[in-house]
Amino acid sequence: MSKTQHPNLVHIGTCSFLPDTKRLLHTNGEQWDLPRAECQVLTLLVAERGRPVDKLRLRCGEFDQPQVGESAVARAVFQLRNFLEDEDHTLIETIKGVGYRLANEPQAGSAEQQIASPSVDSVEPQPSLAAIKPQPAQEKPTRVPWWVRNRALSLLLVGVLLVLLLLTHASYFIRTQASSGFEPRQISHGDVTLHWYSPSTGHGLDQQALSDRILKSLAQCPEAPWESVYIALSSDQQGLSVTLVGHDEGGQLKLRNLKVVDTRLRGDFAPEQWFQKGGLCD
């Protein structure tokens, strides 16, 4: 694939491109040694300055087969525009449905001016203007994550995931009942019903005493939203899972999952401080 011979120094707005060293220089003294994709894209745009270059050719560079992906080309164009900054980033124009073009500058040398013949420029100004105007609006959104721009939607998604997580945890008791083959014990006190999903024998836990303590603690709450309490003892008898289910004043489902761990031989799964710190009345 034949290429136009580059000069040693190519001016691109306030920047200068050195093809030999693959370096882009800014008037403020900043230098950028271009990575492979950025160098390949800029070299070809400079060689075809004033003329659109399709994306496939930008991917191939001086080779017959693509050397980089389409996303790498788009990222390279974005990085080059970012280095050129606000005054000059529009020199790299987006040609819709084709690719990109490096625009000519009035002050550029005759070598660049001669590339854009009247027959080509006479039909290309319209795509150029259309590409320049919307360009800032296209690039800026990529700098702001979507979850920041759509904070309300993000909070809604987090809420939905939290509810699903709580429901999944609560379904543990249903699965325990189906797999263990015994009916859960139900103990009622006032408006609260306690459901045990563990056998009443085969362990050292006094289920009745623990049930009474939990129900009496809930009865002391002036306006507790809980209607049902589901309890299951772990297989190693060192952990107790508690799920409280109820409805708030607005009628919305309210869940709370608690887990108490006691590795002692006869663990106390309902110490006094557990009721105080657990906030069972909230």
Phi and psi restraints in degrees (value plus and minus 20) as a CYANA .aco file:
   2 SER   PHI     -95.7   -55.7
   2 SER   PSI     126.7   166.7
   3 LYS   PHI    -147.9  -107.9
   3 LYS   PSI     127.4   167.4
   4 THR   PHI     -92.3   -52.3
   4 THR   PSI     116.8   156.8
   5 GLN   PHI     -89.8   -49.8
   5 GLN   PSI     106.6   146.6
   6 HIS   PHI    -107.7   -67.7
   6 HIS   PSI     128.1   168.1
   7 PRO   PHI     -93.5   -53.5
   7 PRO   PSI     148.4   188.4
   8 ASN   PHI     -87.4   -47.4
   8 ASN   PSI     -48.6    -8.6
   9 LEU   PHI    -154.4  -114.4
   9 LEU   PSI     104.9   144.9
  10 VAL   PHI    -138.0   -98.0
  10 VAL   PSI     103.4   143.4
  11 HIS   PHI    -106.9   -66.9
  11 HIS   PSI     109.8   149.8
  12 ILE   PHI    -149.1  -109.1
  12 ILE   PSI      70.4   110.4
  13 GLY   PHI      44.5    84.5
  13 GLY   PSI    -145.9  -105.9
  14 THR   PHI    -107.4   -67.4
  14 THR   PSI     -16.1    23.9
  15 CYS   PHI    -130.8   -90.8
  15 CYS   PSI     143.1   183.1
  16 SER   PHI    -150.5  -110.5
  16 SER   PSI     117.1   157.1
  17 PHE   PHI    -130.3   -90.3
  17 PHE   PSI     107.3   147.3
  18 LEU   PHI    -127.5   -87.5
  18 LEU   PSI      78.3   118.3
  19 PRO   PHI     -80.1   -40.1
  19 PRO   PSI     -56.0   -16.0
  20 ASP   PHI     -84.3   -44.3
  20 ASP   PSI     -59.6   -19.6
  21 THR   PHI    -120.1   -80.1
  21 THR   PSI     -20.6    19.4
  22 LYS   PHI      35.5    75.5
  22 LYS   PSI      25.8    65.8
  23 ARG   PHI    -147.5  -107.5
  23 ARG   PSI     121.3   161.3
  24 LEU   PHI    -134.0   -94.0
  24 LEU   PSI     105.9   145.9
  25 LEU   PHI    -131.4   -91.4
  25 LEU   PSI     118.7   158.7
  26 HIS   PHI    -127.4   -87.4
  26 HIS   PSI     132.2   172.2
  27 THR   PHI     -84.9   -44.9
  27 THR   PSI     -40.3    -0.3
  28 ASN   PHI    -100.7   -60.7
  28 ASN   PSI     -16.2    23.8
  29 GLY   PHI      76.4   116.4
  29 GLY   PSI     -27.7    12.3
  30 GLU   PHI     -92.3   -52.3
  30 GLU   PSI     118.4   158.4
  31 GLN   PHI    -143.1  -103.1
  31 GLN   PSI     125.0   165.0
  32 TRP   PHI    -155.1  -115.1
  32 TRP   PSI      92.7   132.7
  33 ASP   PHI     -99.1   -59.1
  33 ASP   PSI      88.3   128.3
  34 LEU   PHI     -86.7   -46.7
  34 LEU   PSI     113.9   153.9
  35 PRO   PHI     -86.3   -46.3
  35 PRO   PSI     154.8   194.8
  36 ARG   PHI     -78.4   -38.4
  36 ARG   PSI     -71.7   -31.7
  37 ALA   PHI     -84.7   -44.7
  37 ALA   PSI     -64.9   -24.9
  38 GLU   PHI     -82.7   -42.7
  38 GLU   PSI     -61.5   -21.5
  39 CYS   PHI     -86.0   -46.0
  39 CYS   PSI     -62.6   -22.6
  40 GLN   PHI     -82.5   -42.5
  40 GLN   PSI     -64.5   -24.5
  41 VAL   PHI     -86.7   -46.7
  41 VAL   PSI     -68.1   -28.1
  42 LEU   PHI     -86.6   -46.6
  42 LEU   PSI     -58.7   -18.7
  43 THR   PHI     -80.6   -40.6
  43 THR   PSI     -63.6   -23.6
  44 LEU   PHI     -91.4   -51.4
  44 LEU   PSI     -58.1   -18.1
  45 LEU   PHI     -84.3   -44.3
  45 LEU   PSI     -58.0   -18.0
  46 VAL   PHI     -86.8   -46.8
  46 VAL   PSI     -62.1   -22.1
  47 ALA   PHI     -83.2   -43.2
  47 ALA   PSI     -53.9   -13.9
  48 GLU   PHI    -128.4   -88.4
  48 GLU   PSI      13.4    53.4
  49 ARG   PHI     -75.2   -35.2
  49 ARG   PSI     111.7   151.7
  50 GLY   PHI      70.5   110.5
  50 GLY   PSI     -25.8    14.2
  51 ARG   PHI    -146.7  -106.7
  51 ARG   PSI     122.2   162.2
  52 PRO   PHI     -84.8   -44.8
  52 PRO   PSI     123.0   163.0
  53 VAL   PHI    -142.7  -102.7
  53 VAL   PSI     102.3   142.3
  54 ASP   PHI     -92.5   -52.5
  54 ASP   PSI     140.4   180.4
  55 LYS   PHI     -85.0   -45.0
  55 LYS   PSI     -55.0   -15.0
  56 LEU   PHI     -83.8   -43.8
  56 LEU   PSI     -61.4   -21.4
  57 ARG   PHI     -87.6   -47.6
  57 ARG   PSI     -55.7   -15.7
  58 LEU   PHI     -85.6   -45.6
  58 LEU   PSI     -52.0   -12.0
  59 ARG   PHI     -91.7   -51.7
  59 ARG   PSI     -51.7   -11.7
  60 CYS   PHI    -102.4   -62.4
  60 CYS   PSI     -56.5   -16.5
  61 GLY   PHI      46.9    86.9
  61 GLY   PSI    -145.7  -105.7
  62 GLU   PHI    -112.2   -72.2
  62 GLU   PSI     -12.9    27.1
  63 PHE   PHI    -126.4   -86.4
  63 PHE   PSI     148.6   188.6
  64 ASP   PHI    -105.2   -65.2
  64 ASP   PSI     -44.1    -4.1
  65 GLN   PHI    -131.9   -91.9
  65 GLN   PSI     130.7   170.7
  66 PRO   PHI     -78.1   -38.1
  66 PRO   PSI     115.5   155.5
  67 GLN   PHI    -123.6   -83.6
  67 GLN   PSI     -42.3    -2.3
  68 VAL   PHI    -155.7  -115.7
  68 VAL   PSI     142.9   182.9
  69 GLY   PHI    -101.2   -61.2
  69 GLY   PSI     147.5   187.5
  70 GLU   PHI     -84.6   -44.6
  70 GLU   PSI     -56.4   -16.4
  71 SER   PHI     -86.3   -46.3
  71 SER   PSI     -53.1   -13.1
  72 ALA   PHI     -86.5   -46.5
  72 ALA   PSI     -56.2   -16.2
  73 VAL   PHI     -85.3   -45.3
  73 VAL   PSI     -66.5   -26.5
  74 ALA   PHI     -82.1   -42.1
  74 ALA   PSI     -60.2   -20.2
  75 ARG   PHI     -87.4   -47.4
  75 ARG   PSI     -57.7   -17.7
  76 ALA   PHI     -83.9   -43.9
  76 ALA   PSI     -62.8   -22.8
  77 VAL   PHI     -82.0   -42.0
  77 VAL   PSI     -62.0   -22.0
  78 PHE   PHI     -82.4   -42.4
  78 PHE   PSI     -63.8   -23.8
  79 GLN   PHI     -86.2   -46.2
  79 GLN   PSI     -59.5   -19.5
  80 LEU   PHI     -84.6   -44.6
  80 LEU   PSI     -64.6   -24.6
  81 ARG   PHI     -81.7   -41.7
  81 ARG   PSI     -58.4   -18.4
  82 ASN   PHI     -84.4   -44.4
  82 ASN   PSI     -56.8   -16.8
  83 PHE   PHI     -91.1   -51.1
  83 PHE   PSI     -57.1   -17.1
  84 LEU   PHI     -89.1   -49.1
  84 LEU   PSI     -41.0    -1.0
  85 GLU   PHI      49.4    89.4
  85 GLU   PSI    -195.4  -155.4
  86 ASP   PHI     -81.0   -41.0
  86 ASP   PSI     -59.7   -19.7
  87 GLU   PHI     -90.2   -50.2
  87 GLU   PSI     -52.2   -12.2
  88 ASP   PHI    -138.9   -98.9
  88 ASP   PSI     -24.4    15.6
  89 HIS   PHI     -87.0   -47.0
  89 HIS   PSI     -40.1    -0.1
  90 THR   PHI     -97.2   -57.2
  90 THR   PSI     -25.3    14.7
  91 LEU   PHI     -85.3   -45.3
  91 LEU   PSI     -48.4    -8.4
  92 ILE   PHI    -110.7   -70.7
  92 ILE   PSI      81.0   121.0
  93 GLU   PHI    -111.7   -71.7
  93 GLU   PSI     126.2   166.2
  94 THR   PHI    -113.2   -73.2
  94 THR   PSI     101.5   141.5
  95 ILE   PHI    -121.3   -81.3
  95 ILE   PSI      86.3   126.3
  96 LYS   PHI     -78.2   -38.2
  96 LYS   PSI     111.1   151.1
  97 GLY   PHI      58.1    98.1
  97 GLY   PSI     -21.9    18.1
  98 VAL   PHI    -142.4  -102.4
  98 VAL   PSI     -90.5   -50.5
  99 GLY   PHI     153.4   193.4
  99 GLY   PSI    -140.8  -100.8
 100 TYR   PHI    -158.0  -118.0
 100 TYR   PSI     144.4   184.4
 101 ARG   PHI    -167.8  -127.8
 101 ARG   PSI     118.9   158.9
 102 LEU   PHI    -111.4   -71.4
 102 LEU   PSI      94.8   134.8
 103 ALA   PHI     -91.7   -51.7
 103 ALA   PSI     131.3   171.3
 104 ASN   PHI     -95.8   -55.8
 104 ASN   PSI     133.1   173.1
 105 GLU   PHI    -133.3   -93.3
 105 GLU   PSI     119.4   159.4
 106 PRO   PHI     -78.4   -38.4
 106 PRO   PSI     -52.4   -12.4
 107 GLN   PHI    -108.9   -68.9
 107 GLN   PSI     -19.4    20.6
 108 ALA   PHI     -88.5   -48.5
 108 ALA   PSI     142.1   182.1
 109 GLY   PHI     -89.7   -49.7
 109 GLY   PSI     150.0   190.0
 110 SER   PHI     -83.9   -43.9
 110 SER   PSI     -47.0    -7.0
 111 ALA   PHI     -82.4   -42.4
 111 ALA   PSI     -60.6   -20.6
 112 GLU   PHI     -96.2   -56.2
 112 GLU   PSI     -56.2   -16.2
 113 GLN   PHI     -85.4   -45.4
 113 GLN   PSI     -53.5   -13.5
 114 GLN   PHI     -93.0   -53.0
 114 GLN   PSI     -39.5     0.5
 115 ILE   PHI     -86.0   -46.0
 115 ILE   PSI     -58.5   -18.5
 116 ALA   PHI    -106.9   -66.9
 116 ALA   PSI      73.3   113.3
 117 SER   PHI     -96.4   -56.4
 117 SER   PSI     136.7   176.7
 118 PRO   PHI     -77.1   -37.1
 118 PRO   PSI     -55.2   -15.2
 119 SER   PHI     -86.6   -46.6
 119 SER   PSI     -48.7    -8.7
 120 VAL   PHI    -104.9   -64.9
 120 VAL   PSI     -67.9   -27.9
 121 ASP   PHI     -87.6   -47.6
 121 ASP   PSI     -45.2    -5.2
 122 SER   PHI     -86.5   -46.5
 122 SER   PSI     -41.6    -1.6
 123 VAL   PHI    -132.0   -92.0
 123 VAL   PSI     -23.7    16.3
 124 GLU   PHI    -125.1   -85.1
 124 GLU   PSI     -31.5     8.5
 125 PRO   PHI     -77.9   -37.9
 125 PRO   PSI     -56.6   -16.6
 126 GLN   PHI     -83.2   -43.2
 126 GLN   PSI     -69.2   -29.2
 127 PRO   PHI     -81.1   -41.1
 127 PRO   PSI     -54.0   -14.0
 128 SER   PHI     -83.6   -43.6
 128 SER   PSI     -68.1   -28.1
 129 LEU   PHI     -84.1   -44.1
 129 LEU   PSI     -58.9   -18.9
 130 ALA   PHI     -86.2   -46.2
 130 ALA   PSI     -52.4   -12.4
 131 ALA   PHI     -97.8   -57.8
 131 ALA   PSI     -54.3   -14.3
 132 ILE   PHI     -89.7   -49.7
 132 ILE   PSI     -65.2   -25.2
 133 LYS   PHI     -83.0   -43.0
 133 LYS   PSI     -68.9   -28.9
 134 PRO   PHI    -101.2   -61.2
 134 PRO   PSI     -24.3    15.7
 135 GLN   PHI     -77.4   -37.4
 135 GLN   PSI     -67.2   -27.2
 136 PRO   PHI     -79.4   -39.4
 136 PRO   PSI     -57.9   -17.9
 137 ALA   PHI     -87.2   -47.2
 137 ALA   PSI     -48.2    -8.2
 138 GLN   PHI     -95.4   -55.4
 138 GLN   PSI     -57.0   -17.0
 139 GLU   PHI    -104.3   -64.3
 139 GLU   PSI     -56.3   -16.3
 140 LYS   PHI     -80.7   -40.7
 140 LYS   PSI     -60.6   -20.6
 141 PRO   PHI     -79.8   -39.8
 141 PRO   PSI     -45.3    -5.3
 142 THR   PHI     -89.0   -49.0
 142 THR   PSI     -37.4     2.6
 143 ARG   PHI    -103.0   -63.0
 143 ARG   PSI     -36.8     3.2
 144 VAL   PHI    -133.1   -93.1
 144 VAL   PSI      97.3   137.3
 145 PRO   PHI     -79.1   -39.1
 145 PRO   PSI     129.6   169.6
 146 TRP   PHI     -84.8   -44.8
 146 TRP   PSI     -50.9   -10.9
 147 TRP   PHI     -92.9   -52.9
 147 TRP   PSI     -35.9     4.1
 148 VAL   PHI    -103.3   -63.3
 148 VAL   PSI     -61.1   -21.1
 149 ARG   PHI     -90.0   -50.0
 149 ARG   PSI     -49.8    -9.8
 150 ASN   PHI    -138.7   -98.7
 150 ASN   PSI      44.4    84.4
 151 ARG   PHI     -83.0   -43.0
 151 ARG   PSI     -59.3   -19.3
 152 ALA   PHI     -82.9   -42.9
 152 ALA   PSI     -63.0   -23.0
 153 LEU   PHI     -84.6   -44.6
 153 LEU   PSI     -58.3   -18.3
 154 SER   PHI     -83.3   -43.3
 154 SER   PSI     -64.0   -24.0
 155 LEU   PHI     -84.1   -44.1
 155 LEU   PSI     -57.6   -17.6
 156 LEU   PHI     -83.6   -43.6
 156 LEU   PSI     -63.4   -23.4
 157 LEU   PHI     -83.7   -43.7
 157 LEU   PSI     -60.7   -20.7
 158 VAL   PHI     -82.7   -42.7
 158 VAL   PSI     -61.4   -21.4
 159 GLY   PHI     -82.8   -42.8
 159 GLY   PSI     -62.7   -22.7
 160 VAL   PHI     -83.3   -43.3
 160 VAL   PSI     -63.8   -23.8
 161 LEU   PHI     -83.1   -43.1
 161 LEU   PSI     -57.7   -17.7
 162 LEU   PHI     -85.1   -45.1
 162 LEU   PSI     -63.3   -23.3
 163 VAL   PHI     -83.1   -43.1
 163 VAL   PSI     -62.7   -22.7
 164 LEU   PHI     -82.0   -42.0
 164 LEU   PSI     -58.9   -18.9
 165 LEU   PHI     -84.3   -44.3
 165 LEU   PSI     -62.5   -22.5
 166 LEU   PHI     -86.4   -46.4
 166 LEU   PSI     -61.2   -21.2
 167 LEU   PHI     -84.0   -44.0
 167 LEU   PSI     -58.5   -18.5
 168 THR   PHI     -83.8   -43.8
 168 THR   PSI     -61.4   -21.4
 169 HIS   PHI     -85.6   -45.6
 169 HIS   PSI     -59.5   -19.5
 170 ALA   PHI     -86.3   -46.3
 170 ALA   PSI     -51.6   -11.6
 171 SER   PHI     -89.1   -49.1
 171 SER   PSI     -28.9    11.1
 172 TYR   PHI     -77.5   -37.5
 172 TYR   PSI     -57.4   -17.4
 173 PHE   PHI     -89.4   -49.4
 173 PHE   PSI     -55.9   -15.9
 174 ILE   PHI     -85.6   -45.6
 174 ILE   PSI     -63.5   -23.5
 175 ARG   PHI     -84.8   -44.8
 175 ARG   PSI     -56.3   -16.3
 176 THR   PHI     -83.3   -43.3
 176 THR   PSI     -60.9   -20.9
 177 GLN   PHI     -84.2   -44.2
 177 GLN   PSI     -63.5   -23.5
 178 ALA   PHI     -86.9   -46.9
 178 ALA   PSI     -56.4   -16.4
 179 SER   PHI    -103.9   -63.9
 179 SER   PSI     -47.2    -7.2
 180 SER   PHI    -105.8   -65.8
 180 SER   PSI     -43.9    -3.9
 181 GLY   PHI      59.0    99.0
 181 GLY   PSI      -0.7    39.3
 182 PHE   PHI    -147.2  -107.2
 182 PHE   PSI     136.1   176.1
 183 GLU   PHI    -101.5   -61.5
 183 GLU   PSI     116.9   156.9
 184 PRO   PHI     -89.0   -49.0
 184 PRO   PSI     126.4   166.4
 185 ARG   PHI    -102.0   -62.0
 185 ARG   PSI     121.1   161.1
 186 GLN   PHI    -141.2  -101.2
 186 GLN   PSI     109.3   149.3
 187 ILE   PHI    -148.5  -108.5
 187 ILE   PSI     103.8   143.8
 188 SER   PHI    -130.3   -90.3
 188 SER   PSI     125.7   165.7
 189 HIS   PHI    -169.0  -129.0
 189 HIS   PSI      85.8   125.8
 190 GLY   PHI      49.2    89.2
 190 GLY   PSI    -145.7  -105.7
 191 ASP   PHI    -114.4   -74.4
 191 ASP   PSI     -16.3    23.7
 192 VAL   PHI    -130.8   -90.8
 192 VAL   PSI     113.6   153.6
 193 THR   PHI    -136.2   -96.2
 193 THR   PSI     108.6   148.6
 194 LEU   PHI    -123.5   -83.5
 194 LEU   PSI     111.4   151.4
 195 HIS   PHI    -136.1   -96.1
 195 HIS   PSI     101.1   141.1
 196 TRP   PHI    -117.0   -77.0
 196 TRP   PSI     106.0   146.0
 197 TYR   PHI    -132.9   -92.9
 197 TYR   PSI      20.5    60.5
 198 SER   PHI    -158.5  -118.5
 198 SER   PSI     128.2   168.2
 199 PRO   PHI     -79.2   -39.2
 199 PRO   PSI     129.2   169.2
 200 SER   PHI    -100.2   -60.2
 200 SER   PSI     -32.6     7.4
 201 THR   PHI    -146.5  -106.5
 201 THR   PSI     151.5   191.5
 202 GLY   PHI      70.2   110.2
 202 GLY   PSI     -11.5    28.5
 203 HIS   PHI    -171.6  -131.6
 203 HIS   PSI     149.5   189.5
 204 GLY   PHI    -113.2   -73.2
 204 GLY   PSI      -7.3    32.7
 205 LEU   PHI    -109.1   -69.1
 205 LEU   PSI     109.7   149.7
 206 ASP   PHI    -106.2   -66.2
 206 ASP   PSI      74.4   114.4
 207 GLN   PHI     -83.4   -43.4
 207 GLN   PSI     -59.6   -19.6
 208 GLN   PHI     -84.6   -44.6
 208 GLN   PSI     -64.7   -24.7
 209 ALA   PHI     -84.2   -44.2
 209 ALA   PSI     -63.2   -23.2
 210 LEU   PHI     -85.2   -45.2
 210 LEU   PSI     -59.8   -19.8
 211 SER   PHI     -81.8   -41.8
 211 SER   PSI     -63.4   -23.4
 212 ASP   PHI     -82.4   -42.4
 212 ASP   PSI     -60.9   -20.9
 213 ARG   PHI     -85.5   -45.5
 213 ARG   PSI     -62.5   -22.5
 214 ILE   PHI     -86.8   -46.8
 214 ILE   PSI     -66.0   -26.0
 215 LEU   PHI     -85.7   -45.7
 215 LEU   PSI     -59.1   -19.1
 216 LYS   PHI     -86.4   -46.4
 216 LYS   PSI     -56.6   -16.6
 217 SER   PHI     -85.6   -45.6
 217 SER   PSI     -61.4   -21.4
 218 LEU   PHI     -87.9   -47.9
 218 LEU   PSI     -52.2   -12.2
 219 ALA   PHI     -87.4   -47.4
 219 ALA   PSI     -42.8    -2.8
 220 GLN   PHI     -97.4   -57.4
 220 GLN   PSI     -32.6     7.4
 221 CYS   PHI     -94.5   -54.5
 221 CYS   PSI     110.3   150.3
 222 PRO   PHI     -85.5   -45.5
 222 PRO   PSI     -60.0   -20.0
 223 GLU   PHI    -160.9  -120.9
 223 GLU   PSI      33.3    73.3
 224 ALA   PHI     -89.1   -49.1
 224 ALA   PSI     116.6   156.6
 225 PRO   PHI    -103.8   -63.8
 225 PRO   PSI     -21.7    18.3
 226 TRP   PHI    -100.0   -60.0
 226 TRP   PSI     120.1   160.1
 227 GLU   PHI    -137.0   -97.0
 227 GLU   PSI     -51.0   -11.0
 228 SER   PHI    -157.6  -117.6
 228 SER   PSI     126.5   166.5
 229 VAL   PHI    -147.5  -107.5
 229 VAL   PSI     104.5   144.5
 230 TYR   PHI    -131.3   -91.3
 230 TYR   PSI     107.7   147.7
 231 ILE   PHI    -149.1  -109.1
 231 ILE   PSI     118.5   158.5
 232 ALA   PHI    -164.4  -124.4
 232 ALA   PSI     118.2   158.2
 233 LEU   PHI    -115.2   -75.2
 233 LEU   PSI     114.8   154.8
 234 SER   PHI     -86.2   -46.2
 234 SER   PSI     142.4   182.4
 235 SER   PHI     -84.3   -44.3
 235 SER   PSI     -49.9    -9.9
 236 ASP   PHI    -107.7   -67.7
 236 ASP   PSI     -18.2    21.8
 237 GLN   PHI      41.0    81.0
 237 GLN   PSI       5.7    45.7
 238 GLN   PHI    -135.6   -95.6
 238 GLN   PSI     -20.6    19.4
 239 GLY   PHI    -158.9  -118.9
 239 GLY   PSI     120.2   160.2
 240 LEU   PHI    -142.3  -102.3
 240 LEU   PSI     100.9   140.9
 241 SER   PHI    -118.6   -78.6
 241 SER   PSI     110.1   150.1
 242 VAL   PHI    -147.8  -107.8
 242 VAL   PSI     107.8   147.8
 243 THR   PHI    -143.1  -103.1
 243 THR   PSI     103.8   143.8
 244 LEU   PHI    -123.2   -83.2
 244 LEU   PSI     111.8   151.8
 245 VAL   PHI    -145.3  -105.3
 245 VAL   PSI     115.1   155.1
 246 GLY   PHI    -187.4  -147.4
 246 GLY   PSI    -184.5  -144.5
 247 HIS   PHI    -155.0  -115.0
 247 HIS   PSI     122.1   162.1
 248 ASP   PHI    -101.3   -61.3
 248 ASP   PSI    -195.0  -155.0
 249 GLU   PHI     -83.2   -43.2
 249 GLU   PSI     -46.7    -6.7
 250 GLY   PHI    -106.7   -66.7
 250 GLY   PSI     -17.8    22.2
 251 GLY   PHI      65.6   105.6
 251 GLY   PSI     -14.3    25.7
 252 GLN   PHI    -101.3   -61.3
 252 GLN   PSI     123.2   163.2
 253 LEU   PHI     -83.1   -43.1
 253 LEU   PSI     115.8   155.8
 254 LYS   PHI    -149.1  -109.1
 254 LYS   PSI     109.2   149.2
 255 LEU   PHI    -146.9  -106.9
 255 LEU   PSI     127.9   167.9
 256 ARG   PHI    -163.3  -123.3
 256 ARG   PSI     108.4   148.4
 257 ASN   PHI    -128.5   -88.5
 257 ASN   PSI     109.6   149.6
 258 LEU   PHI    -149.2  -109.2
 258 LEU   PSI     129.4   169.4
 259 LYS   PHI    -159.4  -119.4
 259 LYS   PSI     107.0   147.0
 260 VAL   PHI    -133.8   -93.8
 260 VAL   PSI     110.0   150.0
 261 VAL   PHI    -139.0   -99.0
 261 VAL   PSI     110.6   150.6
 262 ASP   PHI    -163.7  -123.7
 262 ASP   PSI      92.6   132.6
 263 THR   PHI    -106.7   -66.7
 263 THR   PSI     -19.0    21.0
 264 ARG   PHI     -91.0   -51.0
 264 ARG   PSI     142.5   182.5
 265 LEU   PHI     -80.0   -40.0
 265 LEU   PSI     -63.6   -23.6
 266 ARG   PHI    -139.6   -99.6
 266 ARG   PSI      67.8   107.8
 267 GLY   PHI     -93.4   -53.4
 267 GLY   PSI     128.2   168.2
 268 ASP   PHI    -122.3   -82.3
 268 ASP   PSI      79.2   119.2
 269 PHE   PHI    -106.8   -66.8
 269 PHE   PSI     -17.0    23.0
 270 ALA   PHI    -162.2  -122.2
 270 ALA   PSI      37.9    77.9
 271 PRO   PHI     -86.4   -46.4
 271 PRO   PSI     143.6   183.6
 272 GLU   PHI     -81.5   -41.5
 272 GLU   PSI     -59.9   -19.9
 273 GLN   PHI     -87.7   -47.7
 273 GLN   PSI     -40.7    -0.7
 274 TRP   PHI     -84.7   -44.7
 274 TRP   PSI     -61.0   -21.0
 275 PHE   PHI     -90.1   -50.1
 275 PHE   PSI     -53.6   -13.6
 276 GLN   PHI     -93.4   -53.4
 276 GLN   PSI     -65.8   -25.8
 277 LYS   PHI    -102.8   -62.8
 277 LYS   PSI     -42.8    -2.8
 278 GLY   PHI     -89.5   -49.5
 278 GLY   PSI     -40.4    -0.4
 279 GLY   PHI      40.5    80.5
 279 GLY   PSI      28.9    68.9
 280 LEU   PHI     -86.7   -46.7
 280 LEU   PSI     -41.4    -1.4
 281 CYS   PHI    -104.8   -64.8
 281 CYS   PSI     -28.9    11.1
